[in-house]
């Protein structure tokens, strides 16, 4: 049994081993399959990633090529940095950031990304000095609390090195000086500084139970005093959540809060209360919050605290760095109030880096450099950068050259006959003239200095300081050859120069030339010459002067007479053309009126003739059905109900229901009353009337409703609604007031909605007497203070749009463009207080979304309106187009033909039978009328009945 049991155990063991082997083989095969699938998936992922890498690399190369063409493409720099970071190209990324920082000041986000990447790199390759240099560059672009906080925290990591604690304290001190007054973010810097000092305090405190030595006690007391000082300094500054800081100090201080600290704290609280409303407005406003910041700056300027004024300017410019006026205001304040070189010059440098296209900032920078005694080479370098900044108009280059030449002139010591500075001044004058002639004229098509101001200044310097009148005369000769000889003021400037530094001979010569050349004010120049000869000339000189002036003035008068005659002739011709246009317009209007009356009469006659036979025939065949109880016969009923159609009812005539007769009579009475008022022109007074239009045709009792609406403007004499011949309201009327003063009030109701449509209110002007009068004049010139917005959602209201735009400046007017029905077109015009605000709005709003719609914003520059666009004007092709011929029914509501093309007849005479009606059945008169109108007479119901019976 033992043997058998052992055998069974052996067998079981072999079976288990076999099963285990099978499981292992199955697991191995499964693993092989999974590995194979994993290899396939990894291959697919590698293929996708390689394709993405290729696409990104191609995009990177494209951006680098674009920057090689235009290095000042800001968005291209940003896109390149983003792609390089995504690809992990650290070396190329560092290089791209370096290039961008040389050209532009970087935003807080770009700097923080760059700094964090560099900090991670230095963990593997310790080189803290490079990161310190990068931080120093970062804090110069904008005053950003987050960058200062990052700088201080990074420096804590190096406190173990020699002098590390002092370096950390130095950075913290600079941070609280720069951003410690920031009301909303300054508190974080102060708290970080205190935490650092508390950490130092924990290292100098002795262990519990051990009495510190004298040296240790001194270190401990010094550290406690540092923390006390930080609390006192922070509590003296108005910051958010000051109460929590005060409570923390109370808890931390063993001896309570001193009276002096409490006094400073209460004073800061009062200041915080004053600033609270401004801070709250900034919190709820949307970026860039320019208007809110401007109000805040004005408040701080009145308070007069230089440190707070500076931090408010810095906060403003951090969100409005592309606003030149704000930089100009900041630099002007620093130049006039603080006058500290180390503070003023960096701000000027930052201003021109942010807005290099603004000449005024460069000019202020040059003056500030000279004011603070900067090295001559530094001033020259700044001027050369200004020339390459790319100003937007030619006159900017003239002004920047003048500013630099003024600086060079102030460096010259004119007591010396010759000096290096004088030669440099003359060489710069010559260079400026060449630059204006070549570079500026080539770019703008004009020199920007038509009066040659730079040459005039040079001539005065040569005559006054250098005593070189001959050089001054040469310069003035050059000025006159540049198209200035016809202007009297230029000759008088030259004469005054000769009068001051020359001699009488050259004075007389200049005035004689002026008399011959001047064309704008020759009388004045002649008077100056005669006055000069009265004072200094001989009799012979006097005679020559009189003769020349008389000859010149006679010639001028003859020329003026010819010009006046020519202008009068042109005016007569224009008047004749205008009279012809008015006459042609009145003739055309009369002809249209005549054709309309003729066409209406022909239509009635044709309809009556076409159906008279049928009507008479039906009347003869049908027996007269008399109705009992006094009812009318059919003949009598038609006679009384058809009205103006008489006994022969028109085709398709339906007797109206009995209730509508009174309504038609009431409308007819209203129309008759209107005609009676229209026939009494002595009751009208256009000067005290307004014209109302765009009203709904379905408006019931228009006179009553308009009286209710307009009686608030003043006493009303009469309201004249205009009705058609059928008595229906035509959608416009006249409102006449007792006084002209009421007209101005009535015009304010323009565009007010009346039953869902905007009502148009305009002055009442007789167009026959004033054909060119227009209520709204189409502006064709650029309006730099106004922006045009397209793509707005139809639900956008005037108030919503004003709320969106007011964050970019002072909004004077918002006008939504609508159809005549009042439905919006999605377009709007917004007028700002000045051009700068409008430009800022274009930069910030273009491409943004409003309720899911992407809007386009541009400076208002409407296209020049052609004659084709003007109401009532006909295009050049009008006369060439054949006039459309209408049938006997005249022109319908639409010109769409509802007849199939296969059934259209030719315009020639019909010779075939159509619709079963022979041509000979058409009466002669009707046939002739149909041929003239290129149409046949319509078929009646009886005609169709005969066609069916014949079949």
Secondary structure, 3 states (H helix, E strand, C coil): CHHHHHHHHHHHHHHHHHHHHHHHHHHHHHHHHHHHHHHHHHHHHHHHHHHHHHHHHHHHHHHHHHHHHCCCCHHHHHHHHHHHHHHCCHHHHHHHHHHHHHHCCCCHHHHHHHHHHHHHHHHHCCCHHHHHHHHHHHHHHCCCHHHHHHHHHHHHCCCCCCCHHHHHHHHHHHHHHHHCCCCCCHHHHHHHHHHHHHHHHHHHCCCCCCCCCHHHHHHHHHHHHHHHHHHHHHHCCCCCCHHHHHHHHHHHCCCCCCHHHHHHHHHHHHHHHHHHHHHHHHHHCCCCCHHHHHHHHHHHHHHCCHHHHHHHHHHHHHHCCCCHHHHHHHHHHHHHHHCCHHHHHHHHHHHHHHCCCCHHHHHHHHHHHHHCCCCHHHHHHHHHHHHCCCCCCHHHHHHHHHHHHHHHHHHCCCCCCCCHHHHHHHHHHHHHHHHHHHHHHHHHCCCCCCCCHHHHHHHHHHHHCCCCHHHHHHHHHHHHHHHHCCCHHHHHHHHHHHHHHCCHHHHHHHHHHHHHHCCCCHHHHHHHHHHHHHHHCCHHHHHHHHHHHHHHHHHHHHHHHHHHHHHHHHHHHHHHHHHHHHHHHHHHHHHHHHHHHHHHHHHHHHHHHHHHHHHHHHHHHCCCCCCCCCCCCHHHHHHHHCHHHCCCCCCCCCCCCCCHHHHHHHHHHHHHHHHHHHCCHHHCCHHHEEEEECCCCCCCCHHHHHHHHHCCCCCEEEEEEEECCCCCEEEEEEEEECCCHHHHHHHCCCCEEECCEEEEEEECCCCCCCCCCCCCCCCCCCEEEEEEEECCCCCCCHHHHHHHHHHHCCEEEEEEEECCCCCEEEEEEEEECCHHHHHHHHHHHCCCEECCEECEEEEECCCCCCHHHCCCCCCCCCCCCCCCCCCCCCCCCCCCCCCCHHHCCCCCCCCCCECCECHHHCCHHHHHHHHHCCCCCCCCHHHHHHHHHHC
